[in-house]
Amino acid sequence: MTGDAQAAVAALNLRFLLDYPREAARRMESMPAREVSALLADQPVHALVPVWHSLATDVEQAVFTELPEQRAVELLAELEPSRSAALLNRLEDEAREHYKRLLSPQVASEIRTLMQYSPASAGQLMDPRVLAFRGDLTAQEALARLRQTKRRGLRELYLVDDDGRLDGRVYIQDLALADSDEPLSRIARKISVAVQDTAPREEVVEKMQQDAVTDLPVIDFDGRLVGVIRQAKLASAVQQETTLDIQTMVGASRDERALSTATFAVVKRLPWLQINLLTAFLAASVVGLFESTIAKYTALAVLLPVVAGQSGNAGAQALAVTMRGLVLREISLRHWPKVVFKEVNVGLMNGLAVAATTALGVYVWSQSFGLVLVIAAAMVISMVAAGFAGALVPITLQRFGQDPAQSSSIILTTVTDVVGFFSFLGIATLFSSLL
């Protein structure tokens, strides 16, 4: 084949990958992994991503291990971090660490964070090397794929849709008895129970006891299949959960529980109460800067808690949503601009609405347009700042390896109090002639 012909074929392949990624993935799943990797190695990495999202997990893993090392690293950096983490989780330990060492420090750190599930979570208990098939695959094709993987001891296969979301299960016995041209969707059974990868061990045990399952599929926040908890792990989880309950009853757990001793509770709580006291003094010092203004206009002291209270509530809402996103892995560190921008917009719109209501109430109470202007402006500023801090604080703490749940609220309270007090009293000082 001439150079011009090769270039034409490469251009056609690129167009096919970009325009029809799902069809390309289906075609690749019927090809040897080495041929697929050779084909993809000649294409730009951005063209691989949409196709990669549609590949079956076993094919994805086989093709990835055949890719040139540099192209594999580029692909890991280009994919969504959760997808890269799931892919690396299915590799052997040595290969997984090798690829992580080749990634840039920032990408490697983000992927490593997503791969590190809590010791008591479903993600830690699951086996990520789960086989996923599509419903339109025939029984003969499915058996051929199974022989290629050489996996033994499987009792069932899982079906996923085109987006990788869990769609059903097929028992190996039903597959063996099916006609060779029968699609898997016809012999599939509905999924009665599944668990999210961040779910605690208590939920895993509860689902096992309620539904008497032997294998429990694990999904991410989008409903995509990421692993399966095997029977042995389920039994171990039940045993550990029972032991933990006994320890909790006598207050022997490392973390504070309802039955922990008072001394243990004090040791856990007192340091943070002392830190909170220091931040309270910081907020009080801001108020002290405007002592003369407050003495001159006593109405400011009456309205000061209104601004601080509203901004605190707005910040707590932003913090709760962001924390939930981090815990459920809906967002990662690279999403911080989008999350912060969204919460700032929410703070601005809510601030304008609350400021209008506040202005009406303050005018009825004081008959002062100056006071209305001051509190309305301060309300908008403080609620925007609250949304900004509520989104950024937990993401920043996680970025530096700290537990966001442990100290986010203290930092947030400090920010909302300081900004609320300073904006309200500062604007009042600037426009004192209107009061």
Secondary structure as GFF3:
##gff-version 3
##sequence-region A 1 435
A	DSSP	alpha_helix	3	19	.	.	.	ID=ss1
A	DSSP	alpha_helix	21	29	.	.	.	ID=ss2
A	DSSP	alpha_helix	33	41	.	.	.	ID=ss3
A	DSSP	alpha_helix	45	52	.	.	.	ID=ss4
A	DSSP	alpha_helix	57	66	.	.	.	ID=ss5
A	DSSP	alpha_helix	69	78	.	.	.	ID=ss6
A	DSSP	alpha_helix	81	89	.	.	.	ID=ss7
A	DSSP	alpha_helix	93	102	.	.	.	ID=ss8
A	DSSP	alpha_helix	105	115	.	.	.	ID=ss9
A	DSSP	alpha_helix	122	125	.	.	.	ID=ss10
A	DSSP	beta_strand	132	133	.	.	.	ID=ss11
A	DSSP	alpha_helix	139	149	.	.	.	ID=ss12
A	DSSP	beta_strand	156	160	.	.	.	ID=ss13
A	DSSP	beta_strand	166	171	.	.	.	ID=ss14
A	DSSP	alpha_helix	172	177	.	.	.	ID=ss15
A	DSSP	alpha_helix	184	187	.	.	.	ID=ss16
A	DSSP	beta_strand	195	196	.	.	.	ID=ss17
A	DSSP	alpha_helix	201	211	.	.	.	ID=ss18
A	DSSP	beta_strand	216	219	.	.	.	ID=ss19
A	DSSP	beta_strand	225	229	.	.	.	ID=ss20
A	DSSP	alpha_helix	231	249	.	.	.	ID=ss21
A	DSSP	alpha_helix	262	289	.	.	.	ID=ss22
A	DSSP	alpha_helix	291	296	.	.	.	ID=ss23
A	DSSP	alpha_helix	299	327	.	.	.	ID=ss24
A	DSSP	three_ten_helix	333	335	.	.	.	ID=ss25
A	DSSP	alpha_helix	336	366	.	.	.	ID=ss26
A	DSSP	alpha_helix	369	399	.	.	.	ID=ss27
A	DSSP	alpha_helix	404	430	.	.	.	ID=ss28
A	DSSP	three_ten_helix	432	434	.	.	.	ID=ss29
###
